[in-house]
Amino acid sequence: MNWFALIQRYYILGCYTIEHVKTYCDIGKITKDEYETITGEPYPIEAV
């Protein structure tokens, strides 16, 4: 399954929010680079 294409499509359609995309990145379905491609924003850096 091409997770990147699926998540990108749902994000563009408004079915997924930026938080959804971050969750998919956090669980390893997409990379941080793919997150940035989908959202147009840098991956958020978590405060320690």
FENFEN-V114796 format. One record per residue. N is the residue number from 1. PSI is psi in radians with two decimals (none if undefined). OMEGA is omega in whole degrees, 0 to 359 (NA if undefined). NEAR is the number of other C-alpha atoms within 8 Angstrom. Layout:
n->[N & N]
psi->[PSI & PSI]
omega->[OMEGA & OMEGA]
near->[NEAR & NEAR]
This chain:
n->[1 & 2 & 3 & 4 & 5 & 6 & 7 & 8 & 9 & 10 & 11 & 12 & 13 & 14 & 15 & 16 & 17 & 18 & 19 & 20 & 21 & 22 & 23 & 24 & 25 & 26 & 27 & 28 & 29 & 30 & 31 & 32 & 33 & 34 & 35 & 36 & 37 & 38 & 39 & 40 & 41 & 42 & 43 & 44 & 45 & 46 & 47 & 48]
psi->[2.41 & 1.57 & -0.70 & -0.91 & -0.72 & -0.84 & -0.72 & -0.78 & -0.83 & -0.57 & -0.80 & -0.67 & -0.20 & 0.14 & -0.52 & 2.49 & 3.05 & -0.52 & -0.66 & -0.79 & -0.71 & -0.71 & -0.79 & -0.60 & -0.77 & -0.57 & 0.09 & 0.25 & -0.51 & 2.82 & 2.97 & -0.63 & -0.72 & -0.66 & -0.83 & -0.62 & -0.76 & -0.85 & -0.39 & 0.19 & 2.65 & 2.64 & 2.28 & 2.39 & 2.19 & 2.42 & 2.49 & none]
omega->[178 & 183 & 181 & 182 & 181 & 181 & 179 & 180 & 181 & 177 & 180 & 180 & 180 & 178 & 178 & 175 & 177 & 178 & 176 & 181 & 178 & 179 & 178 & 176 & 182 & 180 & 171 & 179 & 175 & 179 & 176 & 176 & 178 & 175 & 181 & 177 & 182 & 188 & 185 & 180 & 177 & 178 & 183 & 178 & 180 & 174 & 183 & NA]
near->[2 & 5 & 8 & 9 & 7 & 8 & 10 & 9 & 8 & 10 & 13 & 8 & 7 & 7 & 7 & 12 & 8 & 8 & 7 & 8 & 13 & 10 & 8 & 10 & 12 & 7 & 6 & 7 & 9 & 10 & 8 & 8 & 7 & 9 & 16 & 11 & 8 & 8 & 8 & 7 & 7 & 6 & 9 & 4 & 4 & 4 & 3 & 2]
